[in-house]
Amino acid sequence: MKKLQILVAALTAAVFISISACSSHQPDTVQAVQPSHTGSIPLRDFFKNPVAEAFSISPDGKKIAWLAPWENRLNIFVKDLSSGKTTRVTSSTKRDIYGYFWVGNERIVFGQDSGGDENVHTFSAAIDGSGATDLTPFENTRTNLLDELENDDEHILIVMNRDDPRLFDVYRLNVVSGELELEARNPGDVNEWRTDHDGKVRLAIASRNGQNEILYRNNDSEIFRPIMDVDLRTQFSPLIFDFDNRKFYVSTNIDRDKQAIYLFNPETKKLEQLIFEHPDVDVERLLYSKKRKIITGAGFFTDKHHYVFFDDDREKVQNDLEKLLPGYEVVITAADREEDKYIVRTYSDRSLGAGYIYDVNNKKLTKITDVSPWLDESQMAEMKPVSFISRDGLTIHGYLTLPKNRKPGNLPVVINPHGGPWLRDYWEFNPETQFLANLGIAVMQVNFRGSTGYGREFMEKGFKQWGRNMQNDLTDAAHWLMDLGIADPDRIAIYGGSYGGYATLAGLTFTPDLYACGIDYVGPSNLFTLLETLPPYWENEKQDFYLKIGDPVRDYKMLRKISPVFHADKIKAPLFVAQGANDPRVKKAESDQIVTALRNRGVAVEYMVKDNEGHGFHNQENRFDFYEAMEKFLNKHLLR
């Protein structure tokens, strides 16, 4: 499995649960609105901070930690299991803490940026609550965790772009003193690094001559040598080394459509043992026991999350937990060093679930807390896996949520394309979906072509299809719902974040008669300026963007044709735009352009800008502002 990253996936994929106080000096922003909720459940119940989340356990199994609100921000708390004493470790008041991990039994390390700029610094804090220290206090610098070095209570490995904003070097960081020691210098084209079980930097993935080159060395005193070249259409993702640190496991689609997990020999440069494959979806998750040094299983997603086990003991633990927690997805998220205590998390489509400690030897399950106990799952709507056939014969999967206690006919509908776009939607609790369903709106989440997880062919069918066949899949989803009698043809909206924001603008532009209104959340409007202003640390991946979106020079005509800002005269449906001022991925100028283009035509467009947010709103008060404004907008333009 890939190492835990300080940034966590929140900034990349979860652009759906986040928004900060509106700036009074910006005349073109929507001011915070008073709640005008029309559903049976208070709006803020869906979007307020949880009681606790991100549960973990110390290496010795004697303490647990979690994130919980303090001063309206998610902070780290630690509980001693023997005494029951709980200590607040951090005192963040400006931003939620994204993620954290244990370094030894007495210290926690976490990451935090400033105002959503994604320049995540690495902080260290003793668990006694004595305070936190910024270990990487460098301007315009971004850090990520590479290796926790679990047998070292003072050091971790991080990657950092302090010397060149485009490049990440590897450093050994003393989490007590803050001392940094360079471990591996980026030669100028490395995008990813990998370590073995001893914390030695052994693998690198570089972008060279339009290809990804896999670099390897036997130990950290050797120089890296190339062992594999793959084109940008081919996936070759190293997961972990074997327990001899000689070979490594990889998820790849070499000579196949769906990614499968193999053992790869870097000396022979060959794929050896096939560990697991699935006929319908990519397999990218490997389960293993660090203590017993064995591979225990694999995980994959079809309609829901599934496992296959290679180890009887691990399978028995899973079966026992599922018997104790019927009706929920059950995921082991952490373990102590002896692997006799597990952190367990449950969830479903109608519940954010709870955190538990499971004592394996005594088969004792202890509940830590419910994540959001104020949400009554009996009042939540069911999220159903669905599929339909696109206009060109492709099977498209997705999830349909119908409002509870409403006849499934002639309903208002929100088409909700995911961000990325090289991600996918999953069966899970989605607060946005439940919020919309609570208003009486059906929600259709579409894993359009180009979404990940469905194989090489499905992914490649999305190359250079922004605003074209990728958009057609969303249009076809709307017509499918109309044909089934579920959707009221006059009450279909489109809403999404990041790429989903682009798809919203494209939907209103290229199918102007289909949608009653649209909501664009941090979405690009001009693909030329999007590609020109990518963060510097994505510089080495520009060719990948050009392959999947389009080359600004070679594909000039196409990019102009599919950039909504150049066709704003076609938009006639009401539009609401929300943007973080500090967004490093989709700059504020992307939203400014489309808003200006519409206002120059005299078209009213609502525009919300949050000065202390980036690519997605994270502060609780901003979430409230955004969704209250969204509800008011939908009440006016969809729920009529």
C-alpha positions, 0 to 999 in steps of 0.5 A: 500500500502507498504510504500515508501522505500528510496532505491526505486526499482531502485537497485532491478529491474531496472538494465536496465538503468544504467553504470561509467568511466572505470578504467584505471588500469584494463587491462581486461576492455573494454574501453569507445568507441566512439559513432558508432550509426546506428539508426535514433535516437541518442543513448544518447537520450535514456539513458541521464538523464530526464528533471525531474522525481519523482514528489511530493507535500508538505503536505500543497499543496503549493510546489512541488519537483522533481529530475532533473540533476545538474552536471550530477547527479539527485538532488532534486529541490523544487518549491514554487507554489505561487511565482514560485521560484525554489530552488535546495535542494541538491548538489550531484556530485558522485551519483544520488539521488535514492528517497526522501520524504517530512517530514513536509512542510520545509524538505526533506529526501532522501537516497544515497549509495556510488558507488552502494554498497547499504549501503544507508544512510538517509539524511535530507535537508531543502528546502531552499538549505542550505545543506544536513546532513547525519543522519546515518553516520555509516560504512557498514550500510544500512537504509530504510524508514519504516514510514514517520510519516506524522503527525510529522514534525520532526521524521520518522521511519527507519530500520537499520542494524548498530548493526548487518549487518544481522538484521534490528532494528527499530529506531525513527529518528529526521530528524533535530537533527539526534537523534536516539531512538530504537523503536523495537529490532530485535530478530534475525529472523525478515525480515520485520516490519509494522506500523499502521496508528499512526506510531506504530510498530504492525507487524513483519514477521520472518523466523523460522523453514523454515516458515514465522511467522507473529508476532503481538501486539495490541500496542507498549508496548506489546510483539509480539506474533505469529498469523500465520505461512505460508510455504515459498510457501505461500504469506501473505503480510500485506498491511495496517491496517484498519482505526480503527487500529485493523485489517489489509488488506493482499494480500495472496494466502492461499487456492487459486492460485492467490493472492487476497486482504482480511481483516484479523482479528489478534484476530481470526487469520482469513481472513474475507472480500474478498476485491478484486480478479482477475481470471488471476493475483495476486492482491497486490495493494490497493488504499485508502484515508487517509483523508476520511479513506476509501478503494477506489480501487485496482490495478492489472496488466494483459497485462497492468495496470488496476484499479477497484474502490470501491469509486465513487469520486476516480473513477470520478477523474480517469475518468476525468484525462483519458479524459484530458490525452487520449492515456496514462496510468494515475497514481496518484502518490502523494497527499497533506494532504487535498487530493485536489491536486494530482501529476499525472504521464503519460506514455505509451509504446512509451513515458516517459510521463509527470508530472502534478498537478491536482486541484480536486476542480477546475478540473484544470490540470497543466503540470509540465514538460515532462520527456524526451521531446527530444524523439518523441513518433511517432518515437518509436516502439509499445510494444505488449502484446503476449503469446505462449505455451511452450513445456510442455503446459504452457501459457507464457506471454510477450511483443514483440516490432518490429522495426518501419517501418520494415517488421515483417519478418526475423528480428534480435531479442534480447531475453531479460529476466528480472532480479529477477527472481521473478519479471515480465516485464510490459507494459511501456516505456523501453529505452533499448527496444526502443534503440534496436528497433531503431537499427532495432532489434525486442525485446522479453521480456518473463515472463517465469515461476517463474515470479511473478504476475501469481499465485502460480502454475506458480511461483512454476513451476520455483522452481529449474528450473534455466537453465532448464524449465525457460531457456526452456521458453526463448528457446521456445520464440525464436523458436516461433518467428522463426515459425512465420517468425519474427526472422532470425534464424541466428540472435538471441541474448540474453541479460539480467541483474541480473538473465537475465545475468545468463539466457544469460550465460545459453543460450549460454552454454546450447543452443549454436547453438541458439544464435548468441551472448550474453550480460551478465549484472551483472549476476551470473555464479556460483550458489554455489558462488552466494549463498555463498556470498549473502549480510548478510541482506539476511541471514534469507532468505537463505532457500527461496533461497534454495527452489527456486534455490537449496540447495548447499548440497542437490542439489549439482549435479543439481547446478553444472549442471546448473552453466554456469562456469562449462560448459564454454567449450560449449560456442562458441558465442561471449559474452560481460560481464558488471559488477559493482565492488561494486555489493553486490548481484552478486559479481564481482567474478561471472563475473570474473569466466566466463571471466577467464574460456573463456579466458583460452580457448582462447575465446575472451570475452569483459569485462566492469567493472565500479569501482563506480557502483554496481548491475546496472549502474546508473551514466549517463556517465556509461550508455553511455559507456555501451550502446555504447559498446553494440551497437558496439558489436551488430553491429559486431555480430548480425546486420551483 
